Amino acid sequence: MLRFSSCQAEIADEFCKRLAEFIGEKLSIPTEFIGDIPWQERERLLDRGEIQVCWICGLPYVRKKYDTEHGVRLLAASVMRHPRYGAQPVYYSDVIVRADSSLHSFEDLRGKSWAYNETGSHSGYNLVRYHLATTGFGADYFARLVESGSHESSLRMLLDQGIDAAAIDSTVLEMEFTKNPSLAGSVRTITILGPSPSPPWVVHDTVPRTIQSALRREFLSMHNDSRGRQILNSAGMLRFADVSDGEYDPIREMDRVAATVPWPLS
């Protein structure tokens, strides 16, 4: 039995469940998608090897890579269908405000309220800290910081006027727009941060190498199968790409620079 899960946004769970079923059938291995628990517990189960295959953010990937206790290996990363991604395994962090907001640039956000999803997120947290560090804005740029817990929660807080702005994973935002088209007219992107390497699918190091190789093969060939293409299309994806550890060096560097901004938590 291979247990799959995702530490990405909850809106992607149905896609991940279908992917797990598809790959399991291709490999003739029973699979189970773990989706009825918080993402934090999913990550703990991955760390213990009780979840073997998982979709995680690039930031925890680079932090786990050299952790002998929580070691994982790369399988593949998504290539999104939208032209903005240039058919490459990258994504962005879209800084959004309400559509009727008077804010039009990141510079307008000084002294405003900001929601970040959680501190282990690249797109919602660390990339923003990196931007603050490289622009010289500093840790006290925002008047109020709120940890929302997820991209979806940040989006709801924005729409409910609980905060002024947030950075949302561009692929999550696109899935939300697909699910609820009217939402696209309710928010506006004022800054785009990135691109960054796409969040990878990883496999726990305890999985036999032969199965790791078979999993990688099925991810990378999924777009060649009619049912596989349909599953990918449902999430706005073209295919999965083969990625190497070195391709995540930009996130390592951004993490290093971001650490120079002691962003207070509130």
N, C-alpha and C positions, 0 to 999 in steps of 0.2 A: 504494500500500500504506500503510495506517495501522497503526502498531504500538501496541498497548495494553499496559498493565501496571498493577501495583498495588504501592504501598509500604506497604500495610496488612498486617494479620496474614496469615500463610500460609494459614490456614484458609479465607480468602475467595477464594483463587486460582481455584477451580473455578467459582464464581459469576462472577468477572470474565472468565474465558475464554468462558463461555456468553454473557455480555453483549456481548463484543467480536464474537463470531460473529453475534449477533442484529442489532446495529447495522450491521455491515458488510453484511449481507444487505439490510437496509432501505435503505441508501444505495447499494447496488450497487457497493461499494468493497471490494477485498480487505483483510482484516485479519489480524493475527497477534498472539497474546497471548504476551508475553515473561514466562515464569514459571519458568525453570530456572536462574536466577541469583539471588544474594543481593539483598535489597532495596536495599542501598547502591549496587550496580552499576546497578540499575534507575533509581535516582534520578540517578546520573551520566549515564545515557543520556538521561533526560528533560531534564536540564540542557543537553545538547548537541543536543537536538532529534532524536535518533535513536529515541527513544520519543516519540510525539506526544500520546497520550492516557493519562492516569494518574490513579489514585485515591491521593491523598496526605493526610497529616495536615494539619490547619488551621495548625499552627505553621510548618512549612516553606512552606506556601502564603503566609502573610503575609510571610515573609522573602524569598520569591522575587518577590513581586508587583512590586516596584519595582527589581528587578535586571534591567538591560537585557540582560545576557548570558544569564540563565537565566529570562527572562520567561515567565509562563504566564497564561492567562485562565480564568476560571471557566466550567464547563459546567453543573453541577448538584450537588445534595447529597441524600443519601438521607434518606427519612422512614421510620422503622421502624414495624412493625406493633404492637408491644407498647404497651398503653395508657399506660405510664409516659412515653412521648415526646409524648403529646398531639397526635399527627398533625402534628408540627412537625419541621423538619430540625435536630434537636439530639441529643446523646448525653451520657452521663455517664462518670465515672470511679468505679468501684466499688472501695472499699478492702476487701480480703478477708483473712481469716485461715482457718486450718483450722477445721473444724466443732467439733472437740473442744478448741479453744484457750480459755484463760481470759481472753482479750482481748475486750473488748466495746465499745470506743469508740476514737476516734483518740487521746484523752488517755491511754489505756492503753499506747500504743505508744512512749512515751518510754523511751529506753534499749534498745529492741529492734532487731532486724535487719530491714532493708528492701531489697527488690529493685526496681529500676526497669528498664524495658526498654532505653531508650537516650535520649541527651540531646536528640535531635530530636523526641521525642514530647511531645505536649501532655498526653494523658490519663495517661501513665505516669510522666512526669517533671516537666514545667514546671508543670502544674496543682498538683502536690503542693508544689513550691517556692512557688507562689503562696499556697497554703493555709498553709504554714509562715510566710510573711511576714505575712499578714493576721491570723493568730492570735497572732503574737508568739512562736511556739515557737522559731524560729531554726534556723541551719544545723546545730547540733550535737544536734538533737533525737533522732536515731537513733544507736545505738551503733555500728552497722555498715551500710555501704551496699554493695550489689553490683549491678553492671551485668549484667543477664542476657542482653540482646541482643534479646529479643522478649517480647511478652505471654505467649505459650505457654511460653517458658522460665521466666518468673517464676512462672507457675502450677505448672509441674513442680517448681521449687525449693521452693515452698510446700508442696506435697503430700509432697515428700521430706524435709520438715523442715529444709531448708537455710536458710530464712529464716522470719521471723515473719509478715510481711505484705507486701502489694504492692497497687498501684493498677492495675486492669485496665479497659481500654475496655469499657464495658457491652455493646456490640454483639458484641464478640469473645467475651465471657463467655457471652452467650446462644447464640452459634453453637456454642461448646464444649459447652454443656449439651444442645443439640439433637443433636449428634454423639454425645455420651456422657452419657446421662441420669443415670447413677449418680454422675457428678461433682458434680451439684447438692447432693447430701447430704454431700459431702466438704469443702465450703468454706462460709464464712458472711460476708456483707457486714456490716461494722460502721460504715461511713461512706460516704455518697454525695457526691461532689464534682461540681459542675456545676449546671445544664446548660451545655454549650458548643455552639457551632455545629458541625454535622456535618462530618466530613472531606469535602472536595470532590473531585469529578472535575474535572480541569483539562486544558486543551489547550495545547500549546506555541505560542508566538506566531508561529512560522514557518509554521504551517498557514494556508492561505488563508482569508480571512474568510468566504467562501461556505460552505466546508466546516465551519468552526467553527459557523456558524449552523445548518447541517444537523445536525451532531452534537448541538447543544443541543436542537433540536426533537425528535430521536429519543429522547434521554434523558427529556425532559419528557412525552412521549406514550407511553412504554413501557407504562405501566399500563393503557392503553386497548386493548392488543393481548393476546389470550388467551395466546399463547406468552410475551409479555413479562411478563404477570402471574405466570405460572408460574415464570419465572426470578427475579423479584423475591421471590416467596413463599419460594423455596428459601433465601433469605438473610434472611428475616424482615422484608422491606421492603414497604411499601405502594406507594411511588412515589418518583420523584425530584422535587425542588422546585427552582424557579428561585431562585437566591441572588445577592446583590450583594456587592461587595467590602466595603461598609460593615458588613455583617452579621458580618464577621470582626474588627471593631474590638474586641470583648471579648477575643479572644485576643491582640491587640496590647497591650491594657492589662494583661492578666495576664502577658504576657511581660515588660513593663516592670517590673511590681512584683516578679515572680519574680527578676529580676536583682539585686534588693537582698539576696537570700539567696545568699551565695557557697557553695552546696552543694558540699562537697568530694567528689571522685570517688575511689573506692578499688577 
